Amino acid sequence: MRPSSAQLEAFYWVARLGSVKEAARHLNVAPPTISLRIDQLEADLGHTMFERQGRHVVLTQRGEALVPHVAAVIEDYSKIHAAMGEAWQSHGVIRIGVTETFAQACLPAYMARVASRYPSVRLEFTVGTSADLEGEILERRLDLAFAINPTGDPKLTLVPLGTQPAVWAAAPSFNLPARLHPRDLAGILIVTNPPPAPMWWQITEWFRQAGLEPSAICRCTSPTMVAQLVAAGLGASLLPRRLVQGAIVAGRVKALGSKLPLHPSRMFAVFRFADNDRLIQDMVALGQAVMDHAQLIELQPS
C-alpha cells in the first residue's frame, strides 16, 4: 500500500522533533494516533524507521534516508494549497538556538517579526555557545541555530549570513595604542571564552601569528560577562563590536584595531539537510534581516 499523507506527516514530525509526544502535540492529535500511523507506515514500507532511546526515538539508517523525500512531500502540500488560493498557515513549534550576543542584540526584534508573520508558530529558544548549538542540531534537539564559525557536518546545511565585526576592547586606563600588536598586550590579562569557542581560537591564533602567547588568561563562558569584565578594567578581549558598543559610546571601553589579520567571525544559519523547507528558509531570512538591522553582522556583497 502507498503511505497516506497522515502517515508521512506523522513520520516527518517525529523525525524532526525526536519524540512521539512532541509530534502529537504539534499535530494536535493523541500520541497513540501518531504511534499507530508510524506502525502502519513501517508495515507499508517493510522497514523500521525509528528506534527508541529512553523517552526519545532516533531514526534508523532507512529512516534517515527517507527524511528528505518526505520533507519534499510535506513542502508540496503547502504548494498545492497555495495554488488553490488557500491560506497555508504554518503552525506548531520551531526550536531555535542562538548565541548570547544574538540574544542580547536581536532576540526581541526577531521574536516580534516571526510573531507578525507566523502567529500560529510557537518559538522555543536555547541560548548557548556556537559549538553547543551545532551539536544540538545534530542531536535533533534544535531545528535551527544561528552560530559563529560552525565546524560543519555532512548532515547539516550551513547558510552564510554575514560577518560579525569584532574589535579588541580594553578600558582606556590601559593606554593601549589605537592599533594593537600582540606584544602590546604583554602583561595584560586576556579575558576569553574557553575552547572550543570561536573567541578562544581567534585570540590564540592572533597571538600565534607573532609567535607569542597571552601572558595570562581568564576563561569565562559568558560573552556578556567577558564584556563586563573588560569594561570594569580587568583586562582586554576580542569581542563582537555590537556587544560593547554601549560601553564604547559611554567611554568605559576603547575599541582598538589590529596590526595583524583577525580570523573573521562568520555568522551562519545551521539546520539539518533534510529540514530545508519554506518555514526554515523564512526563519533564516528573518534572522538575517534582524541581525543586519541591529548591526550585529555585515552582509557580504552578492
C-alpha positions, -999 to 999 in steps of 0.1 A, spaced: 0 0 0 10 36 -6 17 56 26 -10 81 34 -5 118 39 -13 114 76 14 87 80 40 108 62 32 138 83 35 118 115 68 104 103 81 139 94 73 155 127 85 126 148 118 127 129 121 164 133 111 167 170 126 133 181 95 125 202 61 109 195 47 131 223 60 163 208 49 153 173 14 146 187 13 180 204 24 196 172 -3 179 151 -29 182 178 -37 145 180 -32 119 207 3 102 209 -12 67 203 -25 80 170 10 91 160 24 57 171 -3 39 150 5 59 119 42 52 123 34 15 127 13 15 96 39 33 76 66 9 87 43 -20 77 36 -5 43 73 1 36 85 -31 51 112 -13 72 117 0 107 120 38 107 127 45 143 145 30 173 136 40 209 162 55 232 148 63 266 120 89 261 131 97 226 132 80 193 160 81 168 160 74 131 173 42 117 195 43 86 164 36 65 146 64 83 174 89 77 173 81 40 135 87 39 135 121 56 144 143 26 118 126 4 91 130 30 102 167 36 97 173 -1 62 158 0 53 180 30 65 210 12 45 201 -19 13 200 3 19 237 10 24 245 -27 -9 227 -35 -28 248 -10 -11 280 -23 -20 270 -60 -56 266 -50 -56 301 -34 -59 287 1 -41 303 30 -14 279 42 -7 288 78 24 272 93 19 261 129 35 242 157 68 247 174 102 257 160 132 252 183 159 278 176 194 281 191 211 315 193 244 328 207 244 351 237 253 381 215 223 374 192 201 371 223 212 404 237 211 424 204 184 408 183 161 384 202 132 407 210 131 421 174 134 386 159 105 373 181 83 402 171 90 397 133 83 360 135 51 365 155 39 391 130 45 368 100 37 334 116 12 340 145 5 303 149 41 292 152 55 288 187 91 296 192 114 278 218 148 294 222 181 279 235 210 303 242 244 287 241 278 286 225 281 280 188 297 246 193 269 235 217 242 248 193 256 229 164 257 197 185 220 203 195 211 204 158 228 171 151 211 155 181 177 169 168 171 189 199 170 221 178 156 228 144 177 259 135 207 277 150 224 310 144 261 302 151 296 316 145 321 296 125 304 262 128 326 232 120 300 216 97 288 180 92 275 161 61 241 160 77 239 198 81 232 228 59 253 259 66 239 291 52 264 321 54 246 352 66 274 378 71 304 387 92 302 397 128 325 426 133 349 421 162 373 446 179 399 444 206 384 461 236 400 474 268 395 501 294 411 535 285 432 532 316 455 507 299 466 535 275 469 510 246 477 521 210 449 525 186 461 495 165 474 466 185 502 441 180 503 410 203 533 424 222 513 455 232 492 431 254 522 417 273 514 416 310 477 423 304 451 397 313 432 383 283 396 376 291 380 350 268 355 322 264 371 287 268 377 264 238 362 254 215 345 289 214 353 309 183 366 338 205 393 315 220 406 304 186 406 339 172 426 352 201 451 324 203 456 324 165 462 362 166 489 358 192 503 328 173 509 349 142 535 368 162 550 337 178 535 347 212 510 336 238 489 356 262 507 364 294 476 355 315 442 342 306 408 344 324 383 320 309 346 329 312 318 310 294 296 341 290 305 367 263 283 392 281 303 387 313 336 389 293 324 423 281 315 434 316 349 423 330 367 443 302 346 474 310 355 470 346 392 473 337 401 437 345 418 430 311 414 430 273 394 408 249 384 404 213 347 409 213 318 415 189 316 452 184 278 452 189 283 436 223 305 465 236 290 494 216 272 509 246 304 508 267 324 523 238 299 552 235 299 557 273 337 559 273 342 529 296 358 508 268 381 517 240 377 499 206 411 490 192 422 479 158 448 453 149 481 454 131 477 416 123 448 399 105 419 388 126 402 355 118 367 366 107 336 358 128 312 344 102 276 340 111 258 310 97 223 296 99 226 259 107 200 232 102 197 196 92 200 190 55 166 173 54 148 202 71 153 227 43 117 237 40 99 270 34 94 278 70 131 272 79 141 294 50 118 322 61 131 319 97 167 322 83 158 352 62 141 370 91 171 363 113 195 378 88 173 409 83 171 414 121 209 410 126 216 434 97 193 460 111 208 456 146 243 459 131 253 426 145 265 414 111 278 430 79 263 414 48 286 401 22 283 417 -13 264 394 -37 
